[in-house]
Amino acid sequence: MRAVIQRVRHARVSVDKRIVGEIGPGVLVLLGVGKGDSSEAASYLAEKTANLRIFNDGEGKMNVSLLESGGSALVVSQFTLYGDVRRGRRPGFDRAAPPAEANRLYEEYVASLKALGVPVETGVFQAHMVVELENDGPVTILLDSEKTF
C-alpha cells in the first residue's frame, strides 16, 4: 500500500463538477493499493498518517501530528501510484490490486483513520476526479507499507 501525503491549507475533490469531499487544514492522502496488500497495511498506514509529526509547533518546527493539530484528511484512491514505467513510456499497472480488493482496503484505511479520531472526507472510488489543493510548505511525504511488512 502506498500513500502520498500532502500537508494542505485546504483541499477538495469533485466528480462531474460536483464537490464530493472538502477539507480545511490537514492532509490530502492519495492512496494506492497493491496486489497482496493486507488489512494490517491499511491499519499501519492510517496510524502513521494520523501521527506523522508534519505540522508546525509554536516554534515553527514540525513537531505536531494531524491528530494534535485538529486537522482533517481528504483521502483519494489512486491506483496510478502503482504505475511501473521502467520499460517503455506507458505505465503498466500489473502491481495494482484488482478493484474489489483495492476498494475494500481503501475503505479499511478510511475507517481506521476515523477510528483514530481524524475527521475524514473522501473521493469516489474508481470515478474520474478533479483534485484541488493548496499545499502548505510544501510538505509532501511518501509512505509505503512494503518497506515495513
Accessible surface in RSA format (square Angstrom, percent):
REM  Atomic radii and reference values for relative SASA: ProtOr
REM  Chains: A
REM  Algorithm: Lee & Richards
REM  Probe-radius: 1.40
REM  Slices: 20
REM RES _ NUM      All-atoms   Total-Side   Main-Chain    Non-polar    All polar
REM                ABS   REL    ABS   REL    ABS   REL    ABS   REL    ABS   REL
RES MET A   1     0.00   0.0   0.00   0.0   0.00   0.0   0.00   0.0   0.00   0.0
RES ARG A   2    57.83  24.3  57.83  29.5   0.00   0.0  18.85  25.8  38.98  23.6
RES ALA A   3     1.40   1.3   0.00   0.0   1.40   3.2   0.06   0.1   1.34   3.5
RES VAL A   4    23.33  15.4  23.32  21.1   0.01   0.0  23.32  20.3   0.01   0.0
RES ILE A   5     0.00   0.0   0.00   0.0   0.00   0.0   0.00   0.0   0.00   0.0
RES GLN A   6    31.24  17.5  31.24  22.8   0.00   0.0   0.07   0.2  31.17  23.6
RES ARG A   7    14.66   6.2  14.66   7.5   0.00   0.0   1.85   2.5  12.81   7.8
RES VAL A   8     1.87   1.2   0.00   0.0   1.87   4.5   0.00   0.0   1.87   5.1
RES ARG A   9   134.24  56.4 128.56  65.5   5.68  13.5  32.82  44.9 101.42  61.5
RES HIS A  10    95.64  52.3  95.64  66.5   0.00   0.0  68.02  70.1  27.62  32.1
RES ALA A  11     1.19   1.1   0.00   0.0   1.19   2.7   0.98   1.4   0.20   0.5
RES ARG A  12    83.96  35.3  83.96  42.8   0.00   0.0   8.93  12.2  75.03  45.5
RES VAL A  13     0.00   0.0   0.00   0.0   0.00   0.0   0.00   0.0   0.00   0.0
RES SER A  14    12.07  10.2  11.57  15.4   0.50   1.1   6.04  12.9   6.03   8.5
RES VAL A  15    20.03  13.2  18.91  17.1   1.11   2.7  19.34  16.8   0.69   1.9
RES ASP A  16   136.61  95.7 103.32 102.8  33.29  78.7  39.21  92.3  97.40  97.1
RES LYS A  17   208.50 101.7 167.27 102.6  41.22  98.1 118.52 106.7  89.97  95.8
RES ARG A  18   153.24  64.3 149.20  76.1   4.04   9.6  69.40  94.9  83.84  50.8
RES ILE A  19    76.00  43.3  55.97  41.7  20.03  48.3  55.97  40.3  20.03  54.4
RES VAL A  20    35.46  23.3   7.65   6.9  27.81  67.0  14.03  12.2  21.43  58.1
RES GLY A  21     2.17   2.7   0.00   N/A   2.17   2.7   2.04   5.6   0.13   0.3
RES GLU A  22    91.64  52.6  76.05  57.5  15.58  37.1  23.41  45.3  68.23  55.7
RES ILE A  23    11.93   6.8   2.16   1.6   9.77  23.5  10.23   7.4   1.69   4.6
RES GLY A  24    32.85  40.5   0.00   N/A  32.85  40.5  20.59  56.5  12.26  27.5
RES PRO A  25    96.49  70.3  94.04  85.7   2.45   8.9  94.04  77.6   2.45  15.2
RES GLY A  26     0.04   0.1   0.00   N/A   0.04   0.1   0.00   0.0   0.04   0.1
RES VAL A  27     0.58   0.4   0.58   0.5   0.00   0.0   0.58   0.5   0.00   0.0
RES LEU A  28     1.69   0.9   1.63   1.2   0.06   0.1   1.63   1.1   0.06   0.2
RES VAL A  29     0.00   0.0   0.00   0.0   0.00   0.0   0.00   0.0   0.00   0.0
RES LEU A  30    30.42  16.9  30.42  21.8   0.00   0.0  30.42  21.4   0.00   0.0
RES LEU A  31     2.07   1.2   0.00   0.0   2.07   5.2   0.00   0.0   2.07   5.6
RES GLY A  32     0.60   0.7   0.00   N/A   0.60   0.7   0.60   1.6   0.00   0.0
RES VAL A  33     7.36   4.8   3.42   3.1   3.94   9.5   3.42   3.0   3.94  10.7
RES GLY A  34     1.45   1.8   0.00   N/A   1.45   1.8   1.28   3.5   0.18   0.4
RES LYS A  35   126.68  61.8 102.17  62.7  24.52  58.4  64.67  58.2  62.02  66.1
RES GLY A  36    79.79  98.4   0.00   N/A  79.79  98.4  42.22 115.9  37.57  84.2
RES ASP A  37    19.43  13.6   7.49   7.5  11.93  28.2   2.67   6.3  16.76  16.7
RES SER A  38    38.92  32.9  34.89  46.6   4.03   9.3  30.09  64.1   8.83  12.4
RES SER A  39    44.09  37.3  40.57  54.1   3.52   8.1  27.69  59.0  16.40  23.0
RES GLU A  40   110.58  63.5 104.64  79.2   5.95  14.2  53.13 102.8  57.45  46.9
RES ALA A  41     3.20   2.9   3.20   4.9   0.00   0.0   3.20   4.5   0.00   0.0
RES ALA A  42     0.15   0.1   0.15   0.2   0.00   0.0   0.15   0.2   0.00   0.0
RES SER A  43    58.38  49.3  54.52  72.8   3.86   8.9  30.52  65.0  27.86  39.0
RES TYR A  44    58.89  27.5  51.68  29.4   7.21  18.8  48.44  36.4  10.46  12.9
RES LEU A  45     0.08   0.0   0.08   0.1   0.00   0.0   0.08   0.1   0.00   0.0
RES ALA A  46     0.00   0.0   0.00   0.0   0.00   0.0   0.00   0.0   0.00   0.0
RES GLU A  47    77.54  44.5  77.54  58.7   0.00   0.0  38.05  73.6  39.48  32.2
RES LYS A  48    74.47  36.3  73.92  45.4   0.55   1.3  20.92  18.8  53.55  57.0
RES THR A  49     1.86   1.3   0.00   0.0   1.86   4.4   0.00   0.0   1.86   2.8
RES ALA A  50     0.00   0.0   0.00   0.0   0.00   0.0   0.00   0.0   0.00   0.0
RES ASN A  51    60.15  41.5  49.83  48.1  10.32  24.9  21.10  50.8  39.04  37.7
RES LEU A  52    31.80  17.7  28.10  20.1   3.69   9.3  31.43  22.1   0.37   1.0
RES ARG A  53   143.59  60.3 128.89  65.7  14.70  35.0  39.71  54.3 103.89  63.0
RES ILE A  54     8.40   4.8   8.40   6.3   0.00   0.0   8.40   6.0   0.00   0.0
RES PHE A  55    22.38  11.2  22.32  13.8   0.07   0.2  22.38  13.6   0.00   0.0
RES ASN A  56    80.69  55.6  57.02  55.1  23.67  57.0  14.43  34.7  66.26  64.0
RES ASP A  57    42.92  30.1  29.25  29.1  13.67  32.3  22.56  53.1  20.36  20.3
RES GLY A  58    91.31 112.6   0.00   N/A  91.31 112.6  45.30 124.3  46.01 103.1
RES GLU A  59   144.97  83.2 112.65  85.2  32.31  76.9  49.50  95.7  95.47  77.9
RES GLY A  60    49.72  61.3   0.00   N/A  49.72  61.3  24.80  68.1  24.92  55.8
RES LYS A  61   124.61  60.8 120.11  73.7   4.50  10.7  71.34  64.2  53.26  56.7
RES MET A  62    94.93  49.2  75.62  50.0  19.30  46.0  74.27  63.1  20.66  27.4
RES ASN A  63    58.31  40.2  46.30  44.7  12.02  28.9  12.75  30.7  45.57  44.0
RES VAL A  64    30.90  20.3  30.90  28.0   0.00   0.0  30.90  26.8   0.00   0.0
RES SER A  65     4.96   4.2   4.96   6.6   0.00   0.0   3.67   7.8   1.29   1.8
RES LEU A  66     0.99   0.6   0.90   0.6   0.09   0.2   0.90   0.6   0.09   0.3
RES LEU A  67    63.64  35.4  42.54  30.4  21.10  53.0  45.55  32.0  18.09  48.7
RES GLU A  68   124.66  71.6  87.25  66.0  37.41  89.1  45.45  87.9  79.22  64.7
RES SER A  69    51.09  43.2  13.12  17.5  37.98  87.5  19.80  42.2  31.30  43.8
RES GLY A  70    61.01  75.2   0.00   N/A  61.01  75.2  34.81  95.5  26.19  58.7
RES GLY A  71     8.54  10.5   0.00   N/A   8.54  10.5   6.54  18.0   1.99   4.5
RES SER A  72    23.33  19.7  23.33  31.1   0.00   0.0   1.72   3.7  21.61  30.3
RES ALA A  73     0.00   0.0   0.00   0.0   0.00   0.0   0.00   0.0   0.00   0.0
RES LEU A  74     0.00   0.0   0.00   0.0   0.00   0.0   0.00   0.0   0.00   0.0
RES VAL A  75     0.00   0.0   0.00   0.0   0.00   0.0   0.00   0.0   0.00   0.0
RES VAL A  76     5.12   3.4   5.12   4.6   0.00   0.0   5.12   4.4   0.00   0.0
RES SER A  77    19.21  16.2  11.25  15.0   7.96  18.3   6.80  14.5  12.42  17.4
RES GLN A  78    57.98  32.4  53.36  39.0   4.62  11.0  12.62  26.9  45.36  34.4
RES PHE A  79   116.08  58.1 111.18  68.9   4.90  12.7 112.50  68.2   3.58  10.2
RES THR A  80    64.27  45.7  50.88  51.6  13.39  31.9  46.01  61.8  18.26  27.6
RES LEU A  81    40.72  22.7  28.03  20.0  12.70  31.9  31.22  21.9   9.50  25.6
RES TYR A  82     4.28   2.0   1.10   0.6   3.18   8.3   1.46   1.1   2.82   3.5
RES GLY A  83    27.39  33.8   0.00   N/A  27.39  33.8   3.83  10.5  23.56  52.8
RES ASP A  84    43.78  30.7  34.66  34.5   9.13  21.6  19.94  46.9  23.85  23.8
RES VAL A  85    93.64  61.6  79.64  72.1  14.00  33.7  79.64  69.2  14.00  38.0
RES ARG A  86   195.80  82.2 158.05  80.6  37.75  89.9  82.96 113.4 112.84  68.4
RES ARG A  87   210.33  88.3 195.46  99.6  14.87  35.4  80.23 109.6 130.10  78.9
RES GLY A  88    65.52  80.8   0.00   N/A  65.52  80.8  38.74 106.3  26.78  60.0
RES ARG A  89   234.53  98.5 202.73 103.3  31.81  75.7  80.15 109.5 154.38  93.6
RES ARG A  90   206.31  86.6 191.17  97.5  15.13  36.0  70.41  96.2 135.89  82.4
RES PRO A  91    54.30  39.6  46.72  42.6   7.59  27.6  46.72  38.6   7.59  47.1
RES GLY A  92    31.85  39.3   0.00   N/A  31.85  39.3  31.01  85.1   0.84   1.9
RES PHE A  93    68.55  34.3  53.71  33.3  14.84  38.6  55.30  33.5  13.25  37.9
RES ASP A  94   115.11  80.6 107.01 106.5   8.10  19.1  32.85  77.3  82.26  82.0
RES ARG A  95   103.71  43.5 100.26  51.1   3.45   8.2  43.00  58.8  60.71  36.8
RES ALA A  96    11.61  10.7   6.39   9.9   5.23  11.9   6.39   9.0   5.23  13.8
RES ALA A  97     9.90   9.1   0.08   0.1   9.82  22.3   0.08   0.1   9.82  26.0
RES PRO A  98    74.87  54.6  67.67  61.7   7.20  26.2  74.73  61.7   0.14   0.8
RES PRO A  99    72.88  53.1  69.82  63.6   3.06  11.1  72.66  60.0   0.21   1.3
RES ALA A 100    86.96  80.0  67.89 104.8  19.07  43.4  77.57 109.2   9.39  24.9
RES GLU A 101    59.29  34.0  56.12  42.5   3.18   7.6  24.82  48.0  34.48  28.1
RES ALA A 102     9.88   9.1   9.88  15.3   0.00   0.0   9.88  13.9   0.00   0.0
RES ASN A 103    51.99  35.9  51.99  50.2   0.00   0.0   2.98   7.2  49.01  47.4
RES ARG A 104   105.01  44.1  97.16  49.5   7.85  18.7  68.01  93.0  36.99  22.4
RES LEU A 105     0.06   0.0   0.06   0.0   0.00   0.0   0.06   0.0   0.00   0.0
RES TYR A 106     4.10   1.9   4.10   2.3   0.00   0.0   4.10   3.1   0.00   0.0
RES GLU A 107    88.80  51.0  86.08  65.1   2.72   6.5  35.55  68.8  53.25  43.5
RES GLU A 108    49.91  28.7  46.22  35.0   3.69   8.8  31.63  61.2  18.28  14.9
RES TYR A 109     0.00   0.0   0.00   0.0   0.00   0.0   0.00   0.0   0.00   0.0
RES VAL A 110     6.47   4.3   6.47   5.9   0.00   0.0   6.47   5.6   0.00   0.0
RES ALA A 111    58.32  53.6  50.97  78.6   7.36  16.7  54.58  76.9   3.74   9.9
RES SER A 112    27.46  23.2  21.48  28.7   5.99  13.8  12.00  25.6  15.46  21.7
RES LEU A 113     0.00   0.0   0.00   0.0   0.00   0.0   0.00   0.0   0.00   0.0
RES LYS A 114   112.24  54.8  97.35  59.7  14.89  35.5  48.61  43.7  63.63  67.8
RES ALA A 115    93.03  85.5  48.86  75.4  44.17 100.5  62.12  87.5  30.91  81.9
RES LEU A 116    69.73  38.8  51.39  36.8  18.34  46.1  54.60  38.3  15.13  40.7
RES GLY A 117    53.04  65.4   0.00   N/A  53.04  65.4  31.99  87.8  21.05  47.1
RES VAL A 118     4.04   2.7   0.39   0.4   3.65   8.8   1.48   1.3   2.56   6.9
RES PRO A 119    75.52  55.0  63.03  57.5  12.49  45.4  75.06  62.0   0.46   2.9
RES VAL A 120    19.67  12.9   0.00   0.0  19.67  47.4   0.12   0.1  19.55  53.0
RES GLU A 121    71.66  41.1  68.25  51.6   3.41   8.1  10.80  20.9  60.86  49.7
RES THR A 122    41.03  29.2  36.07  36.6   4.96  11.8  10.48  14.1  30.55  46.2
RES GLY A 123     9.28  11.4   0.00   N/A   9.28  11.4   0.28   0.8   8.99  20.1
RES VAL A 124    63.15  41.6  59.70  54.0   3.45   8.3  62.86  54.6   0.29   0.8
RES PHE A 125    47.90  24.0  30.24  18.7  17.65  45.9  30.32  18.4  17.58  50.3
RES GLN A 126   133.59  74.7  89.49  65.4  44.10 105.0  39.93  85.0  93.66  71.0
RES ALA A 127    30.10  27.7   9.77  15.1  20.33  46.2  19.22  27.1  10.89  28.8
RES HIS A 128   158.24  86.5 139.31  96.8  18.93  48.4 102.18 105.3  56.06  65.2
RES MET A 129    36.41  18.9  13.31   8.8  23.10  55.0  13.32  11.3  23.10  30.6
RES VAL A 130    81.97  53.9  78.67  71.2   3.30   8.0  81.82  71.1   0.16   0.4
RES VAL A 131    48.88  32.2  23.13  20.9  25.75  62.1  23.13  20.1  25.75  69.9
RES GLU A 132    75.52  43.4  70.72  53.5   4.80  11.4  34.28  66.3  41.23  33.7
RES LEU A 133    66.13  36.8  34.61  24.8  31.52  79.2  35.69  25.1  30.44  81.9
RES GLU A 134    69.59  40.0  65.71  49.7   3.88   9.2  29.38  56.8  40.21  32.8
RES ASN A 135    47.19  32.5  25.43  24.6  21.77  52.4  17.88  43.0  29.32  28.3
RES ASP A 136    37.61  26.3  36.77  36.6   0.84   2.0   0.84   2.0  36.77  36.7
RES GLY A 137    56.85  70.1   0.00   N/A  56.85  70.1  15.63  42.9  41.22  92.3
RES PRO A 138   109.26  79.6  87.72  80.0  21.54  78.3  87.73  72.4  21.52 133.8
RES VAL A 139    17.31  11.4  13.92  12.6   3.39   8.2  17.31  15.0   0.00   0.0
RES THR A 140    66.39  47.2  39.09  39.6  27.30  65.1  32.79  44.0  33.59  50.8
RES ILE A 141    52.73  30.0  50.73  37.8   2.00   4.8  52.73  38.0   0.00   0.0
RES LEU A 142   136.38  76.0 112.68  80.6  23.71  59.6 112.82  79.2  23.57  63.4
RES LEU A 143    20.68  11.5  16.68  11.9   4.00  10.0  18.67  13.1   2.01   5.4
RES ASP A 144    29.17  20.4  19.62  19.5   9.56  22.6   8.36  19.7  20.81  20.8
RES SER A 145     2.38   2.0   2.25   3.0   0.13   0.3   0.12   0.3   2.26   3.2
RES GLU A 146    84.51  48.5  62.39  47.2  22.12  52.7  34.70  67.1  49.81  40.7
RES LYS A 147   172.99  84.4 134.84  82.7  38.15  90.8  90.90  81.8  82.09  87.4
RES THR A 148    75.19  53.5  36.97  37.5  38.23  91.1  45.46  61.1  29.73  44.9
RES PHE A 149   133.43  66.8  72.51  44.9  60.92 158.5 104.75  63.5  28.68  82.1
END  Absolute sums over single chains surface
CHAIN  1 A     8262.3       6354.0       1908.3       4425.2       3837.1
END  Absolute sums over all chains
TOTAL          8262.3       6354.0       1908.3       4425.2       3837.1
